[in-house]
Amino acid sequence: QVQLVESGGGSVQAGGSLRLSCAASEYTGSYCMAWFRQGPGLEREGVAFVNSGGSAYYSDSVKGRFTISQDKAKKTLYLQMNSLKPEDTAMYYCARGRRPWVPCDSRSASDFSYWGQGTQVTVSS
């Protein structure tokens, strides 16, 4: 049973930056890893994905502002968030794909089997 623990959330003014971390209890480098978010009254949205080969994908809403990366040796996933906007306010979750060596082709929440508890990001205007 993989455990994922997010950290790094907080409150920031618009235009600011935050770096989220997701520490895994075991090696996740062979899986598609992702950051999802869920704002109040909204559905969970996938915002950034990275596959085992290091290729990254972003939702249009964060492209150019967020960067996903991972340190496989440290079993840690990161999300660098710059130029934050009030609409980025949400609970952010990291997630691991269901099967190893499967690329991040389908970026639906149903394709991810392990989730962290989330870390809150609040951006004020």
Accessible surface in RSA format (square Angstrom, percent):
REM  Atomic radii and reference values for relative SASA: ProtOr
REM  Chains: A
REM  Algorithm: Lee & Richards
REM  Probe-radius: 1.40
REM  Slices: 20
REM RES _ NUM      All-atoms   Total-Side   Main-Chain    Non-polar    All polar
REM                ABS   REL    ABS   REL    ABS   REL    ABS   REL    ABS   REL
RES GLN A   1   174.37  97.5 118.55  86.6  55.82 132.9  44.44  94.6 129.93  98.5
RES VAL A   2    10.00   6.6   2.95   2.7   7.05  17.0   2.95   2.6   7.05  19.1
RES GLN A   3   118.29  66.1 114.07  83.4   4.22  10.0  25.93  55.2  92.36  70.0
RES LEU A   4     8.07   4.5   0.14   0.1   7.93  19.9   0.14   0.1   7.93  21.3
RES VAL A   5    82.76  54.5  80.68  73.0   2.09   5.0  80.68  70.1   2.09   5.7
RES GLU A   6     6.69   3.8   0.00   0.0   6.69  15.9   0.00   0.0   6.69   5.5
RES SER A   7    60.68  51.3  56.48  75.4   4.21   9.7  41.27  87.9  19.41  27.2
RES GLY A   8    38.18  47.1   0.00   N/A  38.18  47.1  24.75  67.9  13.43  30.1
RES GLY A   9    28.68  35.4   0.00   N/A  28.68  35.4   2.16   5.9  26.52  59.4
RES GLY A  10    28.70  35.4   0.00   N/A  28.70  35.4  28.49  78.2   0.21   0.5
RES SER A  11    98.39  83.1  66.11  88.2  32.29  74.4  37.97  80.9  60.42  84.6
RES VAL A  12    30.38  20.0  21.35  19.3   9.03  21.8  29.15  25.3   1.23   3.3
RES GLN A  13   131.85  73.7 129.44  94.6   2.40   5.7  36.44  77.6  95.41  72.4
RES ALA A  14    50.28  46.2  27.04  41.7  23.24  52.9  27.30  38.4  22.98  60.9
RES GLY A  15    55.87  68.9   0.00   N/A  55.87  68.9  29.90  82.0  25.98  58.2
RES GLY A  16    21.71  26.8   0.00   N/A  21.71  26.8  20.77  57.0   0.94   2.1
RES SER A  17    58.19  49.2  38.23  51.0  19.97  46.0  22.32  47.5  35.88  50.3
RES LEU A  18    33.59  18.7  28.62  20.5   4.97  12.5  33.59  23.6   0.00   0.0
RES ARG A  19   130.84  54.9 116.42  59.3  14.43  34.3  34.81  47.6  96.03  58.2
RES LEU A  20     0.00   0.0   0.00   0.0   0.00   0.0   0.00   0.0   0.00   0.0
RES SER A  21    27.14  22.9  27.14  36.2   0.00   0.0  11.53  24.5  15.61  21.9
RES CYS A  22     1.31   1.0   0.34   0.4   0.97   2.3   0.00   0.0   1.31   1.4
RES ALA A  23    51.06  46.9  48.43  74.7   2.63   6.0  48.63  68.5   2.42   6.4
RES ALA A  24    13.32  12.3   1.85   2.9  11.47  26.1   3.11   4.4  10.22  27.1
RES SER A  25    59.96  50.7  27.96  37.3  32.00  73.7  37.55  80.0  22.40  31.4
RES GLU A  26    77.27  44.4  74.84  56.6   2.43   5.8  24.39  47.2  52.88  43.2
RES TYR A  27   113.14  52.8 102.76  58.5  10.39  27.0  81.59  61.3  31.56  38.9
RES THR A  28     7.78   5.5   7.32   7.4   0.46   1.1   0.00   0.0   7.78  11.8
RES GLY A  29     1.61   2.0   0.00   N/A   1.61   2.0   0.36   1.0   1.25   2.8
RES SER A  30    12.50  10.6  12.18  16.3   0.32   0.7   2.76   5.9   9.74  13.6
RES TYR A  31    33.92  15.8  33.92  19.3   0.00   0.0   7.13   5.4  26.79  33.0
RES CYS A  32     7.89   6.0   7.46   8.3   0.43   1.0   6.43  16.3   1.46   1.6
RES MET A  33     2.15   1.1   2.15   1.4   0.00   0.0   2.15   1.8   0.00   0.0
RES ALA A  34     0.00   0.0   0.00   0.0   0.00   0.0   0.00   0.0   0.00   0.0
RES TRP A  35     0.00   0.0   0.00   0.0   0.00   0.0   0.00   0.0   0.00   0.0
RES PHE A  36     2.59   1.3   2.59   1.6   0.00   0.0   2.59   1.6   0.00   0.0
RES ARG A  37    17.38   7.3  17.13   8.7   0.25   0.6   2.98   4.1  14.39   8.7
RES GLN A  38    64.46  36.0  57.04  41.7   7.41  17.7   9.24  19.7  55.21  41.9
RES GLY A  39     6.59   8.1   0.00   N/A   6.59   8.1   1.65   4.5   4.94  11.1
RES PRO A  40   117.97  86.0  89.96  82.0  28.02 101.8 103.13  85.1  14.84  92.2
RES GLY A  41    90.55 111.7   0.00   N/A  90.55 111.7  45.37 124.5  45.18 101.2
RES LEU A  42   119.05  66.3 109.10  78.0   9.95  25.0 113.32  79.6   5.73  15.4
RES GLU A  43   154.48  88.7 141.68 107.2  12.80  30.5  59.19 114.5  95.29  77.8
RES ARG A  44    85.66  36.0  61.37  31.3  24.28  57.8  16.64  22.7  69.02  41.8
RES GLU A  45    63.16  36.3  58.20  44.0   4.96  11.8  35.16  68.0  28.00  22.9
RES GLY A  46    17.31  21.3   0.00   N/A  17.31  21.3   1.45   4.0  15.86  35.5
RES VAL A  47     0.00   0.0   0.00   0.0   0.00   0.0   0.00   0.0   0.00   0.0
RES ALA A  48     0.00   0.0   0.00   0.0   0.00   0.0   0.00   0.0   0.00   0.0
RES PHE A  49     6.54   3.3   6.54   4.1   0.00   0.0   6.54   4.0   0.00   0.0
RES VAL A  50     5.51   3.6   5.51   5.0   0.00   0.0   5.51   4.8   0.00   0.0
RES ASN A  51    17.08  11.8  17.08  16.5   0.00   0.0   2.04   4.9  15.03  14.5
RES SER A  52    26.40  22.3  18.47  24.7   7.93  18.3   1.30   2.8  25.10  35.2
RES GLY A  53    74.20  91.5   0.00   N/A  74.20  91.5  38.34 105.2  35.87  80.3
RES GLY A  54    47.16  58.2   0.00   N/A  47.16  58.2  25.60  70.2  21.56  48.3
RES SER A  55    58.56  49.5  48.82  65.2   9.74  22.4  20.34  43.3  38.22  53.6
RES ALA A  56    42.68  39.2  16.82  26.0  25.86  58.8  16.82  23.7  25.86  68.5
RES TYR A  57    63.13  29.5  58.64  33.4   4.49  11.7  42.17  31.7  20.96  25.8
RES TYR A  58    51.97  24.3  35.36  20.1  16.61  43.2  31.19  23.4  20.78  25.6
RES SER A  59    25.05  21.2  13.98  18.7  11.07  25.5  24.71  52.6   0.35   0.5
RES ASP A  60   126.49  88.6 100.73 100.3  25.76  60.9  38.58  90.8  87.91  87.7
RES SER A  61    51.98  43.9  30.82  41.1  21.16  48.7  42.68  90.9   9.30  13.0
RES VAL A  62     0.13   0.1   0.00   0.0   0.13   0.3   0.13   0.1   0.00   0.0
RES LYS A  63   122.71  59.9 103.41  63.4  19.30  45.9  62.68  56.4  60.02  63.9
RES GLY A  64    80.61  99.4   0.00   N/A  80.61  99.4  42.14 115.7  38.46  86.1
RES ARG A  65    31.42  13.2  26.45  13.5   4.97  11.8  25.88  35.4   5.53   3.4
RES PHE A  66     4.90   2.5   0.00   0.0   4.90  12.7   0.00   0.0   4.90  14.0
RES THR A  67    73.06  52.0  72.27  73.3   0.79   1.9  44.21  59.4  28.85  43.6
RES ILE A  68     9.09   5.2   0.00   0.0   9.09  21.9   0.00   0.0   9.09  24.7
RES SER A  69    51.22  43.3  46.38  61.9   4.84  11.1  37.80  80.5  13.42  18.8
RES GLN A  70    39.88  22.3  12.34   9.0  27.53  65.6   9.89  21.1  29.98  22.7
RES ASP A  71    44.34  31.1  39.02  38.8   5.32  12.6  14.77  34.8  29.57  29.5
RES LYS A  72    74.13  36.2  65.14  40.0   8.99  21.4  45.40  40.9  28.73  30.6
RES ALA A  73    98.21  90.3  58.73  90.6  39.48  89.8  71.40 100.5  26.82  71.0
RES LYS A  74   141.66  69.1 122.01  74.9  19.64  46.8  74.55  67.1  67.11  71.5
RES LYS A  75    74.31  36.3  70.59  43.3   3.72   8.9  33.90  30.5  40.41  43.0
RES THR A  76    20.55  14.6  16.39  16.6   4.17   9.9   8.43  11.3  12.12  18.3
RES LEU A  77     4.06   2.3   2.85   2.0   1.21   3.0   2.85   2.0   1.21   3.3
RES TYR A  78    31.53  14.7  31.53  17.9   0.00   0.0  14.46  10.9  17.07  21.0
RES LEU A  79     0.00   0.0   0.00   0.0   0.00   0.0   0.00   0.0   0.00   0.0
RES GLN A  80    59.71  33.4  59.51  43.5   0.20   0.5  29.59  63.0  30.13  22.8
RES MET A  81     0.00   0.0   0.00   0.0   0.00   0.0   0.00   0.0   0.00   0.0
RES ASN A  82    59.83  41.3  59.83  57.8   0.00   0.0  16.28  39.2  43.55  42.1
RES SER A  83    59.16  50.0  54.37  72.6   4.79  11.0  19.34  41.2  39.83  55.8
RES LEU A  84     2.18   1.2   0.00   0.0   2.18   5.5   0.00   0.0   2.18   5.9
RES LYS A  85    86.33  42.1  85.87  52.7   0.46   1.1  39.27  35.3  47.06  50.1
RES PRO A  86    55.16  40.2  48.08  43.8   7.08  25.7  48.44  40.0   6.73  41.8
RES GLU A  87   123.52  70.9  96.61  73.1  26.91  64.1  62.38 120.6  61.14  49.9
RES ASP A  88     0.21   0.1   0.21   0.2   0.00   0.0   0.00   0.0   0.21   0.2
RES THR A  89    36.22  25.8  29.41  29.8   6.81  16.2  27.54  37.0   8.68  13.1
RES ALA A  90     2.51   2.3   1.74   2.7   0.77   1.8   2.51   3.5   0.00   0.0
RES MET A  91    61.53  31.9  60.45  40.0   1.08   2.6  59.93  50.9   1.60   2.1
RES TYR A  92     0.00   0.0   0.00   0.0   0.00   0.0   0.00   0.0   0.00   0.0
RES TYR A  93    32.23  15.0  32.23  18.3   0.00   0.0   8.99   6.8  23.24  28.7
RES CYS A  94     0.00   0.0   0.00   0.0   0.00   0.0   0.00   0.0   0.00   0.0
RES ALA A  95     0.00   0.0   0.00   0.0   0.00   0.0   0.00   0.0   0.00   0.0
RES ARG A  96    16.13   6.8  16.13   8.2   0.00   0.0   0.00   0.0  16.13   9.8
RES GLY A  97     4.79   5.9   0.00   N/A   4.79   5.9   4.79  13.2   0.00   0.0
RES ARG A  98   123.35  51.8 105.42  53.7  17.93  42.7  32.82  44.9  90.53  54.9
RES ARG A  99   149.97  63.0 145.58  74.2   4.39  10.5  59.47  81.3  90.50  54.9
RES PRO A 100    58.57  42.7  50.72  46.2   7.85  28.6  50.72  41.9   7.85  48.8
RES TRP A 101   181.73  72.9 156.76  75.9  24.97  58.6 136.76  72.9  44.97  73.0
RES VAL A 102    59.40  39.1  55.85  50.6   3.55   8.5  56.61  49.2   2.78   7.6
RES PRO A 103    65.48  47.7  57.30  52.2   8.18  29.7  60.11  49.6   5.37  33.3
RES CYS A 104     1.83   1.4   0.08   0.1   1.75   4.1   1.65   4.2   0.18   0.2
RES ASP A 105   108.32  75.9  84.96  84.6  23.36  55.2  34.87  82.1  73.46  73.3
RES SER A 106    66.31  56.0  52.08  69.5  14.24  32.8  41.82  89.0  24.50  34.3
RES ARG A 107    97.93  41.1  78.61  40.1  19.32  46.0  24.05  32.9  73.89  44.8
RES SER A 108    53.08  44.9  43.51  58.1   9.57  22.0  34.11  72.6  18.97  26.6
RES ALA A 109    37.33  34.3  29.85  46.1   7.48  17.0  30.11  42.4   7.23  19.1
RES SER A 110    75.87  64.1  60.72  81.0  15.16  34.9  52.84 112.5  23.03  32.3
RES ASP A 111    50.88  35.6  46.93  46.7   3.95   9.3  13.74  32.3  37.14  37.0
RES PHE A 112     5.97   3.0   2.21   1.4   3.76   9.8   2.21   1.3   3.76  10.8
RES SER A 113    40.80  34.5  15.20  20.3  25.60  59.0  17.94  38.2  22.87  32.0
RES TYR A 114    53.87  25.2  52.23  29.7   1.65   4.3  20.99  15.8  32.89  40.5
RES TRP A 115    74.59  29.9  46.84  22.7  27.75  65.2  36.14  19.3  38.45  62.4
RES GLY A 116     9.31  11.5   0.00   N/A   9.31  11.5   1.93   5.3   7.38  16.5
RES GLN A 117   111.40  62.3  83.19  60.8  28.21  67.2  73.82 157.1  37.58  28.5
RES GLY A 118     9.55  11.8   0.00   N/A   9.55  11.8   0.00   0.0   9.55  21.4
RES THR A 119    16.64  11.8  11.73  11.9   4.91  11.7   6.58   8.8  10.06  15.2
RES GLN A 120    78.60  44.0  71.01  51.9   7.59  18.1  45.29  96.4  33.31  25.3
RES VAL A 121     0.00   0.0   0.00   0.0   0.00   0.0   0.00   0.0   0.00   0.0
RES THR A 122    51.80  36.8  51.45  52.2   0.36   0.8  39.28  52.8  12.53  18.9
RES VAL A 123     6.96   4.6   0.00   0.0   6.96  16.8   0.00   0.0   6.96  18.9
RES SER A 124    55.91  47.2  49.99  66.7   5.92  13.6  44.61  95.0  11.30  15.8
RES SER A 125   124.13 104.9  68.27  91.1  55.87 128.7  55.39 117.9  68.75  96.3
END  Absolute sums over single chains surface
CHAIN  1 A     6183.5       4668.3       1515.2       3216.6       2966.9
END  Absolute sums over all chains
TOTAL          6183.5       4668.3       1515.2       3216.6       2966.9
